[in-house]
Amino acid sequence: MIEARGLSKRFGNVVAVDDLSFDVRPGTVTGFLGPNGSGKSTTMRMIMGLDSPASGSVTVLGRRYHDLPWPLREVGGLLEAKAIHPGRSARAHLLTLARSNAIARPRVDEVLELVGLTSVAGKRVGKFSLGMGQRLGIAAALLGDPGVLLFDEPVNGLDPEGIRWVRTLCKRLAGEGRTVFVSSHLMAEMALIADHLVVIGKGKLIAETSVADFVARSSRQSVKVRTPAPHQLSDAVTNAGGTVIADPDGSMTVTGLSAPEVGDLAAEMSIALHELTPVASLEDAFMELTDEAVEFRGGS
Amino acid sequence: MTAVVEAPASFEAELPTGRVGLRRAMAAEWTKLWSVRSTMWTLVATGLAVVGLCALSTGTVSPSDIIDDPTRRSLIGIFLGQLIFGVLGVLVMSAEYGTGTIRATLSAVPRRPLVLTAKVLVFGVVAVVVSEILAFSAFALGQALLSAKHAVGTSAAVAQRVQQLGVKVPHNVQAVLSGGSASLGQSGVLRAVVGGGLYLAVLGLLALGLATIIRHTAGAISTFVGVVLVLPLIVQALPISISNAVARYLPANIGLVMFSTHGAPDRVGPAFSPWTGFALLVLYTVVTLGLGCWVLVRRDA
């Protein structure tokens, strides 16, 4: 269980994470979706206590990471592939982690076997490919057999076989009742790996929903309408084949009809409209944010 | 994807009692220290510098040379060794940042002061043991080379006669009389050899402290070299009234006093006594490490 509440982080004048609140529950794979530079890694680092939030808080298993008695036995994190001394062997790296958290030595070889690195266990990490680095990072995350797992872009640098292996692994870990939080900037990847989604853009929460719901909602267009005669318009829209959801602020959201169609319908029936706004779908919103991120990257 | 939400199996991690403490953190740091080759290489290089320079400075004297302080002469390699040893002290911390290992380290031991304490203790013990071994080795080698160069006959006879008469003679005369070499039994010699080792060890920890503040290998090494090598040059360039007041505070000059048997050479000017100087050096190191700890806790990893 991970609980973020009003989490914010600023780097100089740049707001990296902005008032982010979400829950990651055990027993399912939760995807953390957002374009590059949207604050996913920063959020992951804050969960693991590496970066401290400007405001807000995040807890794992009800505690701040800092207060976990045996961190590696409770939370396993893959934050960056190959963030390991290049002169150290894979086994030695895992051994240092194991010793810090009183994890029995045989477990080191067990996780090396699990990620398929047994044959290179004694080799220096500097010689590893990105994919091997990812596998070692996953081995480190699994070392303490923790109930909460954080994987930041775990499929980066993996071959197709490795990608499938990560998907299966995530699902298996969730199936065992663990909390699995996996980030990616690829929507297609998320759809395959996750059951739930936390979607962010520019550090803000865009959606917290199930993958099924996300996909369904993003394929429909919606229109926000405000009118002094909601009942009349609601009936008209329903008769024309649309769906109406009354929003708490008194406006309503229409799906199944486009903004011009709703406007024409209202004109026909002489219903006054105070607002008529096409609302971008989640996918549109996501793509927009991705585009902005790409532009930003191109300009710098 | 199924619409039906299955009740997830609940997962309970098996946790031992207690929590990650200093002993665990130290065990990890010990493994970390010895699992990279740079540790052994820098130690070997430090040894070559300390002992090699000793052999050079004691093996090349001619029998007619009067040696002011044979102990100091045999330990002079510490000044070269400290530069390499400082690199190791820097790397113990800066390599974590340079390679990103710091994030693995802090996720395993999130209480940051504990990480720094473990590093200081583990590296400190290694530093003291290695430095003392080097100091005693250099002393033994140096004295052997010095006495081999000197004809023992006349001076030994005079020395015996002086001792019989109970005459107090200056240290340098004492050294000449004892055949140009020192022994651990002479006044101040054991203290100088032990002091030389301690000086080397503490400078390694000072380097570790600088690296904790600066985080970058190159920056920390430059700063360390600046403190031990460049600062003395700057002080020397100052008017004598100022340099006399300041020079005694410099780590290098404190070190020189520490591994001399009877005070620093005249060119250093007024100096602290060996143990006062050592206490000051420890204070520098503690302050640097304290500042480093503050930075470590405050800043994002």
Interface residues (C-beta under 8 A of the other chain):
Chain A: P26 G27 T28 R45 M48 G49 L50 D51 S52 Y65 H66 L68 P69 W70 P71 L72 R73 E74 V75 G77 L79 E80 K82 A83 I84 H85 P86 G87 R88 S89 A92 H93 L95 T96 L97 R99 S100 N101 A102 A140 G144 D145 P146 G147 A174 G175 E176 G177 R178 D195 V211 A212
Chain B: M1 A3 E6 A7 P8 A9 S10 F11 E12 A13 E14 L15 P16 G18 R19 V20 R24 A25 A27 A28 E29 T31 K32 S35 V36 R37 S38 A95 E96 T99 G100 T101 R103 A104 L106 S107 A108 V109 P110 R111 D300 A301
